Amino acid sequence: MSIFSDKRSRIKDNRDDRIVKKRIDRYPEGYPRISAYIDSDYDTALFRRFGTLHARSLLYKQVELTELEAQLDKLDKEDAGHLDKEEQQRLDTGAGNNKWRLGHSISLAGGKENEKRRDLMKKIDEKMEEYDKLVLREAALRKLSRPSKRVYRNFMDFMYTEHPFSDSDERFVYHEQDFVSLGEYEGNWLDELMHRLVNNWVLRTIFVSEDEQAKTRDPYVRYYSADRLNILIKVMIAVTSTALLLIPIYIFLSCTVSTKLMAAITLIFALLLATAVSIFTSANRQEVFAVTAAYCAVLVVFIGNIQQTATLHS
């Protein structure tokens, strides 16, 4: 509880009226309003990754670095005297007399007697710095999740109906496979299903909050309460996981079943649990495996206790 809660309840003022709330419609049409729309929700924060352009830039940098690498390798061979006779005659460098340069720093004494290698390494360092930045930037972009078809189509439909840009400026919108989401996106089947179900007018009254919907007066744009939706999803997951654990235990306790049948029931419910975890959550393969192993361990121990109790009573 806030330390100012008592004071706030005693003093009546208009401080809440000073809170600036997000209102998309108050922004002028065009780039200002679309910027406000993109910032209005996690699902609307979509941007192009420009993957092909990143790949093209990296390819060019690779070729440049490969050429510089070849030049450095050739220079090393010249100084070491490892060139073939034709190359040595063409270059006429007195190959074999400059082998000492391979063990001489390009920095000490200003690299006065190793200028060619020093200049070449300077170019390599510059190009490698550019290349490394591009590689790390591309790696970071690839870690961003791609929006689901529902999220992208909502974004595209808004852009298409609002038509805030000229035709040439609007071209970026239609590159579906190139978009990434900047919001925390749960791309599992259950989340997508719930987002589709809340379009029902009955559920809409529950999950569309006044504060969220106040962002726009557009009757075709609806903002669902992420908190309410997450609570429902968590409750569904909790009920499902509890049922998958207790149902086989109830069967074992209430019915007389053989050990083989118990093992078969355990296998069936373990498969159901693994499927539910994979579909309802964003768990990776290792987490699904760990949860399933723990679930099987609990049921196996329970079966062992039942068998031991039955043996004692017999």
Backbone hydrogen bonds, N-H to C=O, Kabsch-Sander energy under -0.5 kcal/mol:
donor,donor_aa,acceptor,acceptor_aa,energy
5,S,2,S,-1.4
8,R,4,F,-2.6
9,S,5,S,-1.8
10,R,6,D,-1.3
11,I,7,K,-2.1
12,K,10,R,-0.7
13,D,11,I,-0.6
17,D,14,N,-0.9
18,R,14,N,-0.5
18,R,15,R,-1.2
19,I,16,D,-1.3
21,K,19,I,-0.7
24,I,215,K,-3.1
25,D,215,K,-0.6
26,R,23,R,-0.8
27,Y,24,I,-1.6
33,R,28,P,-1.4
34,I,30,G,-2.2
35,S,31,Y,-2.3
36,A,32,P,-1.8
37,Y,33,R,-2.3
38,I,34,I,-2.6
39,D,35,S,-1.6
40,S,37,Y,-1.4
41,D,38,I,-0.6
44,T,41,D,-0.7
45,A,42,Y,-1.0
46,L,44,T,-2.1
47,F,180,V,-2.1
49,R,178,D,-2.9
54,H,50,F,-2.2
55,A,51,G,-2.5
56,R,52,T,-2.5
57,S,53,L,-2.5
58,L,54,H,-2.4
59,L,55,A,-2.4
60,Y,56,R,-2.2
61,K,57,S,-2.1
62,Q,58,L,-2.4
63,V,59,L,-2.2
64,E,60,Y,-2.3
65,L,61,K,-2.6
66,T,62,Q,-2.5
67,E,63,V,-2.1
68,L,64,E,-2.1
69,E,65,L,-2.6
70,A,66,T,-2.1
71,Q,67,E,-2.1
72,L,68,L,-2.3
73,D,69,E,-2.4
74,K,70,A,-2.4
75,L,71,Q,-2.2
76,D,72,L,-2.3
77,K,73,D,-2.1
78,E,74,K,-2.2
79,D,75,L,-2.3
80,A,76,D,-2.0
81,G,77,K,-1.1
81,G,78,E,-0.5
82,H,77,K,-2.4
83,L,77,K,-0.6
88,Q,84,D,-2.3
89,Q,85,K,-2.6
90,R,86,E,-2.3
91,L,87,E,-2.7
92,D,88,Q,-2.9
96,G,78,E,-0.8
97,N,94,G,-1.9
101,R,98,N,-1.7
102,L,99,K,-1.5
103,G,100,W,-1.2
104,H,101,R,-1.3
110,G,107,S,-1.4
111,G,108,L,-2.3
112,K,109,A,-1.2
114,N,111,G,-1.7
118,R,114,N,-2.4
119,D,115,E,-3.0
120,L,116,K,-2.0
121,M,117,R,-2.5
122,K,118,R,-1.9
123,K,119,D,-1.8
124,I,120,L,-2.2
125,D,121,M,-2.7
126,E,122,K,-2.0
127,K,123,K,-2.5
128,M,124,I,-2.8
129,E,125,D,-2.2
130,E,126,E,-1.8
131,Y,127,K,-2.6
132,D,128,M,-3.2
133,K,129,E,-1.9
134,L,130,E,-1.9
135,V,131,Y,-2.5
136,L,132,D,-2.6
137,R,133,K,-2.3
138,E,134,L,-2.5
139,A,135,V,-2.5
140,A,136,L,-2.2
141,L,137,R,-2.1
142,R,138,E,-2.2
143,K,139,A,-0.8
143,K,140,A,-0.5
144,L,140,A,-0.5
144,L,141,L,-1.1
152,Y,148,S,-2.6
153,R,149,K,-2.7
154,N,150,R,-2.2
155,F,151,V,-1.9
156,M,152,Y,-3.0
157,D,153,R,-3.0
158,F,154,N,-1.9
159,M,155,F,-2.1
160,Y,156,M,-2.7
161,T,157,D,-2.6
162,E,158,F,-2.5
163,H,159,M,-2.2
170,E,166,S,-1.6
171,R,168,S,-0.8
172,F,169,D,-0.5
173,V,170,E,-1.5
174,Y,171,R,-1.1
175,H,172,F,-1.2
176,E,174,Y,-1.3
178,D,175,H,-1.6
179,F,176,E,-1.2
180,V,47,F,-2.6
181,S,145,S,-3.0
182,L,45,A,-2.6
183,G,42,Y,-0.5
185,Y,183,G,-0.9
186,E,184,E,-0.5
187,G,185,Y,-1.0
188,N,186,E,-0.6
189,W,279,I,-0.8
190,L,279,I,-1.2
192,E,188,N,-1.8
193,L,189,W,-2.4
194,M,190,L,-2.5
195,H,191,D,-2.2
196,R,192,E,-1.5
197,L,193,L,-2.3
198,V,194,M,-2.0
199,N,196,R,-1.1
200,N,197,L,-2.1
204,R,200,N,-2.4
205,T,201,W,-1.1
205,T,202,V,-0.5
206,I,202,V,-0.5
206,I,203,L,-0.8
207,F,203,L,-2.5
208,V,204,R,-2.0
209,S,207,F,-0.9
213,Q,209,S,-2.5
214,A,210,E,-1.5
215,K,212,E,-1.5
216,T,213,Q,-1.5
221,V,218,D,-1.4
222,R,220,Y,-0.6
224,Y,222,R,-0.6
225,S,207,F,-3.8
226,A,224,Y,-0.7
229,L,225,S,-2.1
230,N,226,A,-2.4
231,I,227,D,-2.0
232,L,228,R,-2.0
233,I,229,L,-2.2
234,K,230,N,-2.6
235,V,231,I,-2.3
236,M,232,L,-2.4
237,I,233,I,-2.4
238,A,234,K,-2.5
239,V,235,V,-2.6
240,T,236,M,-2.4
241,S,237,I,-2.7
242,T,238,A,-2.2
243,A,239,V,-2.5
244,L,240,T,-2.3
245,L,241,S,-1.1
246,L,242,T,-2.7
247,I,243,A,-2.5
249,I,245,L,-0.9
250,Y,246,L,-2.9
251,I,247,I,-2.3
252,F,248,P,-2.5
253,L,249,I,-1.9
254,S,250,Y,-2.5
255,C,251,I,-1.9
257,V,255,C,-1.0
262,M,258,S,-2.2
263,A,259,T,-2.3
264,A,260,K,-2.1
265,I,261,L,-2.6
266,T,262,M,-2.6
267,L,263,A,-2.2
268,I,264,A,-2.4
269,F,265,I,-2.5
270,A,266,T,-2.1
271,L,267,L,-2.1
272,L,268,I,-2.0
273,L,269,F,-2.5
274,A,270,A,-2.5
275,T,271,L,-2.3
276,A,272,L,-2.5
277,V,273,L,-2.9
278,S,274,A,-2.0
279,I,275,T,-2.2
280,F,276,A,-3.2
281,T,277,V,-1.2
283,A,277,V,-0.6
288,V,284,N,-2.3
289,F,285,R,-2.4
290,A,286,Q,-2.4
291,V,287,E,-2.5
292,T,288,V,-2.3
293,A,289,F,-2.4
294,A,290,A,-2.3
295,Y,291,V,-2.4
296,C,292,T,-2.5
297,A,293,A,-2.2
298,V,294,A,-2.1
299,L,295,Y,-2.0
300,V,296,C,-2.7
301,V,297,A,-2.3
302,F,298,V,-2.2
303,I,299,L,-2.7
304,G,300,V,-2.5
305,N,301,V,-2.3
306,I,302,F,-2.1
307,Q,303,I,-2.5
308,Q,304,G,-2.3
309,T,305,N,-2.5
310,A,306,I,-2.5
311,T,307,Q,-2.0
312,L,308,Q,-2.0
313,H,309,T,-2.1
314,S,310,A,-1.6
